[in-house]
Amino acid sequence: MARNIRADHGAVYRAVITWAEVPEKGGTPHTEYEGPYGTAGAAQGRVTFWENYLRDDDTGETRASGHVEEGTITWQPYTPPVKKKASEKGDRT
């Protein structure tokens, strides 16, 4: 089911999450993007979720941080790619 994010009349928001693997796995940093969301609060909620989810229970430190970005969406007609016939794909008969 499609969701309405109110993207037709204004800004949309996304969560930018930066996190690191556990030190035992190399501590490799990653950046993930979640969204778009219709409100900044919804995107901020995802940042908070990941900060809490990747928090160490013993030390209270988290392996994640993030911020919210704002943008707009421009809609345009979609043209599906043209399907190639079997003879055009290089098949030999």
N, C-alpha and C positions, 0 to 999 in steps of 0.2 A: 504494500500500500504506500502510495506517495505521501510525503509529509509537506505541510505548508510552512515554509521558513520565512515568509514575507519578503522574499528577495526581489519582488517586482517593483517595489516602491521605496528603495532606500538601501541602507547599509546592511551587510551581512558580516558575520564574525567567525573567526576560527581560532582554535586553541593551538598554540605552538608549544609542544612538549619536548624538552631536552632531558634525556635520562642516560644513565650509564649502567652497563652490566655490572654485576657483582665483581669485586676485585679478583676473586678466585677464577673468574672467567675472562680476565683481562681488563675489566673496567672500561671497555670500548664505549665511547659516547655515541648517542643516536639522537636524531631529531625526527619527530612525528608531527603530522598535521591532522587535526580533527575538525570537521565542520563541512559545510557552513551551518551556522546557527543564526536564528532570527534576532537574538539578543546577546549583548556582551556578557550578561550574567550566565547564560547557558554555556558559553565558551569558557568563562572563568571557572564554572563548576567542573568542567573536564580537567582543567589545570589542577584544581584542588584535589580532585579524585586521584590523579596520578601521583601527586605529591604525597598524599596519605597512603596510597596503595604500596608505594615503593619506600615507605618509611621503615627504618630498622626499629623493631620493638625494644631492643635493649638500649640503644643510644639515642633514639628519637630523631636521628638524622635521616634525611631523605636523599635518594639517588635521583630525584626528578625535580625539575623546576620548569617554569614556563611563563608565557604571557599571551595576551589576546591581540589579534590583528583584526583591523577593520577593512572592508573592501566593498566593492559593488560588483554586480553580475550584469553582463551584457548578453542578452539572448539573441540568437540568430538562427535562421532556418538550418536544419540538419540535412545533409545530402549523404545517404548511405553509400559506401564504396560499391563500385560496379563489380559484380561477381564474374569471374573469368570462367569461360567454358573449358571443358576438359582438354579440347584441342589447343587452347591458348596457353595451358599450363605446362606444355612441353611433353605431354603424354604421347607416346608413339603407338600407333595402331597397326 
